């Protein structure tokens, strides 16, 4: 099943790299695409449970879905994830 959603805190290519790498490592996920300009993510998932795993992973990286609460803690985590993505 295809999933598409809008993310918060996506700022640059480092963010895109971190998101793409982390989400691609989740079993049951394929064809991950993150668009920097629209701050959206698209991927194929085998079921709804996998989609929930991806949302949880994104939130832990500091990139919650648009409908989720965006705290200062999540914003700070996104800067760390971004820096890691720039080094990869």
GROMACS elastic network, one bead per residue, 0.5 to 0.9 nm:
[ bonds ]
;  ai    aj funct       b0    kb
    1    43     6  0.84029   500
    1    44     6  0.54924   500
    1    45     6  0.53022   500
    1    46     6  0.61267   500
    1    47     6  0.67035   500
    1    48     6  0.84241   500
    2    42     6  0.72076   500
    2    43     6  0.58654   500
    2    45     6  0.63024   500
    2    46     6  0.88042   500
    3    41     6  0.79499   500
    3    42     6  0.55562   500
    3    43     6  0.54925   500
    3    44     6  0.61822   500
    3    45     6  0.71793   500
    3    51     6  0.75712   500
    4    40     6  0.70059   500
    4    41     6  0.55974   500
    4    43     6  0.67782   500
    4    44     6  0.89790   500
    5    39     6  0.86119   500
    5    40     6  0.55143   500
    5    41     6  0.55537   500
    5    42     6  0.67886   500
    5    65     6  0.68021   500
    5    66     6  0.75564   500
    6    38     6  0.75959   500
    6    39     6  0.58094   500
    6    41     6  0.63980   500
    6    64     6  0.87073   500
    6    65     6  0.58215   500
    6    66     6  0.53453   500
    6    67     6  0.84077   500
    7    10     6  0.67600   500
    7    38     6  0.87077   500
    7    39     6  0.54438   500
    7    40     6  0.56071   500
    7    41     6  0.70739   500
    7    58     6  0.85870   500
    7    63     6  0.59593   500
    7    64     6  0.58202   500
    7    66     6  0.51798   500
    7    67     6  0.87029   500
    8    11     6  0.88998   500
    8    39     6  0.70449   500
    8    40     6  0.87895   500
    8    62     6  0.81726   500
    8    63     6  0.53426   500
    8    64     6  0.56724   500
    8    65     6  0.61236   500
    8    66     6  0.56925   500
    8    68     6  0.88131   500
    8    70     6  0.75001   500
    8    75     6  0.85957   500
    9    15     6  0.84771   500
    9    39     6  0.82116   500
    9    62     6  0.71811   500
    9    63     6  0.56812   500
    9    64     6  0.78455   500
    9    70     6  0.85862   500
    9    74     6  0.83725   500
    9    75     6  0.63232   500
    9    78     6  0.64593   500
    9    79     6  0.85276   500
   10    13     6  0.86080   500
   10    14     6  0.89492   500
   10    15     6  0.58090   500
   10    16     6  0.72417   500
   10    36     6  0.68642   500
   10    37     6  0.88869   500
   10    39     6  0.58799   500
   10    40     6  0.88077   500
   10    63     6  0.68497   500
   10    78     6  0.77036   500
   10    82     6  0.84560   500
   11    14     6  0.80005   500
   11    15     6  0.63519   500
   11    16     6  0.83075   500
   11    36     6  0.72956   500
   11    37     6  0.88441   500
   11    39     6  0.82400   500
   11    78     6  0.88955   500
   11    79     6  0.88454   500
   11    82     6  0.80625   500
   12    15     6  0.54367   500
   12    16     6  0.66173   500
   12    17     6  0.89221   500
   12    36     6  0.65980   500
   12    37     6  0.89154   500
   12    82     6  0.75524   500
   13    17     6  0.61265   500
   13    18     6  0.86344   500
   13    36     6  0.70704   500
   13    82     6  0.79452   500
   13    85     6  0.76557   500
   13    86     6  0.72528   500
   14    17     6  0.50967   500
   14    18     6  0.62434   500
   14    19     6  0.86172   500
   14    81     6  0.77458   500
   14    83     6  0.63589   500
   14    84     6  0.71529   500
   14    87     6  0.78905   500
   14    88     6  0.83387   500
   15    18     6  0.52134   500
   15    19     6  0.61383   500
   15    20     6  0.85001   500
   15    36     6  0.84387   500
   15    63     6  0.87371   500
   15    78     6  0.74280   500
   15    79     6  0.81286   500
   15    81     6  0.65129   500
   15    83     6  0.77759   500
   15    84     6  0.84067   500
   15    85     6  0.59377   500
   15    86     6  0.77205   500
   16    19     6  0.52230   500
   16    20     6  0.59703   500
   16    21     6  0.84659   500
   16    33     6  0.87695   500
   16    34     6  0.60363   500
   16    35     6  0.75443   500
   16    36     6  0.66789   500
   16    39     6  0.88913   500
   16    82     6  0.78791   500
   16    85     6  0.74013   500
   17    20     6  0.52161   500
   17    21     6  0.60075   500
   17    22     6  0.84508   500
   17    34     6  0.86028   500
   17    82     6  0.79166   500
   17    84     6  0.86686   500
   17    85     6  0.50365   500
   17    86     6  0.73545   500
   17    88     6  0.76969   500
   18    21     6  0.53479   500
   18    22     6  0.60387   500
   18    23     6  0.84391   500
   18    61     6  0.83253   500
   18    81     6  0.61043   500
   18    82     6  0.64485   500
   18    83     6  0.86690   500
   18    84     6  0.68485   500
   18    86     6  0.81048   500
   18    88     6  0.83137   500
   19    22     6  0.53295   500
   19    23     6  0.59472   500
   19    24     6  0.82695   500
   19    34     6  0.75841   500
   19    41     6  0.88354   500
   19    57     6  0.89491   500
   19    58     6  0.70761   500
   19    61     6  0.78303   500
   19    63     6  0.81424   500
   19    81     6  0.82476   500
   19    82     6  0.88052   500
   19    85     6  0.81447   500
   20    23     6  0.54384   500
   20    24     6  0.59038   500
   20    25     6  0.86709   500
   20    32     6  0.62204   500
   20    33     6  0.68570   500
   20    34     6  0.67093   500
   20    41     6  0.88001   500
   21    24     6  0.52653   500
   21    25     6  0.64773   500
   21    32     6  0.87993   500
   21    85     6  0.85653   500
   22    25     6  0.54044   500
   22    26     6  0.71954   500
   22    54     6  0.89081   500
   22    57     6  0.76793   500
   22    58     6  0.82964   500
   22    61     6  0.87687   500
   23    26     6  0.55497   500
   23    27     6  0.89376   500
   23    29     6  0.72423   500
   23    30     6  0.86842   500
   23    32     6  0.72591   500
   23    43     6  0.88890   500
   23    54     6  0.62364   500
   23    57     6  0.72825   500
   23    58     6  0.76939   500
   24    27     6  0.78266   500
   24    28     6  0.89062   500
   24    29     6  0.61207   500
   24    30     6  0.63920   500
   24    31     6  0.79087   500
   24    32     6  0.63618   500
   24    43     6  0.89156   500
   25    28     6  0.89416   500
   25    29     6  0.76537   500
   26    29     6  0.58239   500
   26    30     6  0.86576   500
   26    50     6  0.79270   500
   26    53     6  0.78955   500
   26    54     6  0.73690   500
   26    57     6  0.89770   500
   27    30     6  0.84480   500
   27    45     6  0.88853   500
   27    46     6  0.88971   500
   27    50     6  0.77654   500
   28    44     6  0.80477   500
   28    45     6  0.55569   500
   28    46     6  0.52045   500
   28    47     6  0.77570   500
   28    50     6  0.63131   500
   28    51     6  0.89977   500
   29    32     6  0.74652   500
   29    43     6  0.67454   500
   29    44     6  0.56476   500
   29    46     6  0.67802   500
   29    50     6  0.71878   500
   29    51     6  0.83351   500
   29    54     6  0.84355   500
   30    43     6  0.59962   500
   30    44     6  0.51309   500
   30    45     6  0.65876   500
   30    46     6  0.87789   500
   31    42     6  0.76699   500
   31    43     6  0.51844   500
   31    44     6  0.58619   500
   31    45     6  0.88799   500
   32    41     6  0.72564   500
   32    42     6  0.57803   500
   32    44     6  0.70968   500
   33    40     6  0.82768   500
   33    41     6  0.57323   500
   33    42     6  0.51643   500
   33    43     6  0.62923   500
   34    38     6  0.87656   500
   34    39     6  0.70481   500
   34    40     6  0.57253   500
   34    42     6  0.64165   500
   34    43     6  0.87270   500
   35    38     6  0.57513   500
   35    39     6  0.55045   500
   35    40     6  0.53466   500
   35    41     6  0.64543   500
   35    42     6  0.85186   500
   36    40     6  0.71404   500
   37    40     6  0.80896   500
   38    41     6  0.89304   500
   44    47     6  0.89913   500
   44    51     6  0.88783   500
   45    48     6  0.74760   500
   45    49     6  0.87726   500
   45    50     6  0.60949   500
   45    51     6  0.63606   500
   46    49     6  0.83166   500
   46    50     6  0.66373   500
   46    51     6  0.83484   500
   47    50     6  0.55397   500
   47    51     6  0.67685   500
   48    51     6  0.50220   500
   48    52     6  0.63765   500
   48    53     6  0.87260   500
   49    52     6  0.51435   500
   49    53     6  0.63286   500
   49    54     6  0.87682   500
   50    54     6  0.62476   500
   50    55     6  0.86908   500
   51    54     6  0.50701   500
   51    55     6  0.62779   500
   51    56     6  0.86652   500
   52    55     6  0.50475   500
   52    56     6  0.61742   500
   52    57     6  0.85779   500
   53    56     6  0.51220   500
   53    57     6  0.61492   500
   53    58     6  0.86128   500
   54    57     6  0.50037   500
   54    58     6  0.60735   500
   54    59     6  0.85370   500
   55    58     6  0.50971   500
   55    59     6  0.61606   500
   55    60     6  0.86214   500
   55    63     6  0.88040   500
   55    64     6  0.70188   500
   55    65     6  0.69732   500
   56    59     6  0.51346   500
   56    60     6  0.62022   500
   56    61     6  0.87269   500
   56    64     6  0.80683   500
   57    60     6  0.50589   500
   57    61     6  0.63097   500
   57    62     6  0.87842   500
   57    63     6  0.85895   500
   57    64     6  0.87464   500
   58    61     6  0.51349   500
   58    62     6  0.63949   500
   58    63     6  0.50320   500
   58    64     6  0.56462   500
   58    65     6  0.76528   500
   59    62     6  0.50644   500
   59    63     6  0.51036   500
   59    65     6  0.74307   500
   59    68     6  0.86445   500
   59    74     6  0.72140   500
   60    63     6  0.73832   500
   60    64     6  0.79442   500
   60    74     6  0.76006   500
   60    77     6  0.77289   500
   60    78     6  0.88577   500
   61    64     6  0.80846   500
   61    74     6  0.75089   500
   61    77     6  0.59784   500
   61    78     6  0.59101   500
   61    80     6  0.82786   500
   61    81     6  0.60545   500
   62    70     6  0.84646   500
   62    73     6  0.77451   500
   62    75     6  0.57655   500
   62    76     6  0.71129   500
   62    79     6  0.78593   500
   62    80     6  0.85193   500
   62    81     6  0.73452   500
   63    66     6  0.88497   500
   63    70     6  0.84586   500
   63    74     6  0.70154   500
   63    75     6  0.77222   500
   63    77     6  0.82636   500
   63    78     6  0.61712   500
   64    67     6  0.79495   500
   64    68     6  0.59280   500
   64    69     6  0.74566   500
   64    70     6  0.68061   500
   64    74     6  0.77181   500
   65    68     6  0.54146   500
   65    69     6  0.83928   500
   65    70     6  0.87711   500
   66    69     6  0.79850   500
   66    70     6  0.83632   500
   67    70     6  0.89108   500
   69    74     6  0.89912   500
   70    73     6  0.81223   500
   70    74     6  0.61837   500
   70    75     6  0.71003   500
   71    74     6  0.52487   500
   71    75     6  0.64337   500
   71    76     6  0.87424   500
   72    76     6  0.61701   500
   72    77     6  0.86250   500
   73    76     6  0.51316   500
   73    77     6  0.62212   500
   73    78     6  0.87024   500
   74    77     6  0.50022   500
   74    78     6  0.62103   500
   74    79     6  0.88944   500
   75    78     6  0.51553   500
   75    79     6  0.67463   500
   76    79     6  0.53217   500
   76    80     6  0.67808   500
   76    81     6  0.89369   500
   77    80     6  0.51692   500
   77    81     6  0.62351   500
   77    82     6  0.85041   500
   78    82     6  0.59116   500
   78    83     6  0.85612   500
   79    83     6  0.62213   500
   79    84     6  0.86902   500
   80    83     6  0.51721   500
   80    84     6  0.63477   500
   80    85     6  0.86686   500
   81    84     6  0.51072   500
   81    85     6  0.61545   500
   81    86     6  0.87051   500
   82    86     6  0.62793   500
   82    87     6  0.88552   500
   83    86     6  0.51194   500
   83    87     6  0.65302   500
   84    87     6  0.52458   500
   84    88     6  0.65595   500
   85    88     6  0.53185   500
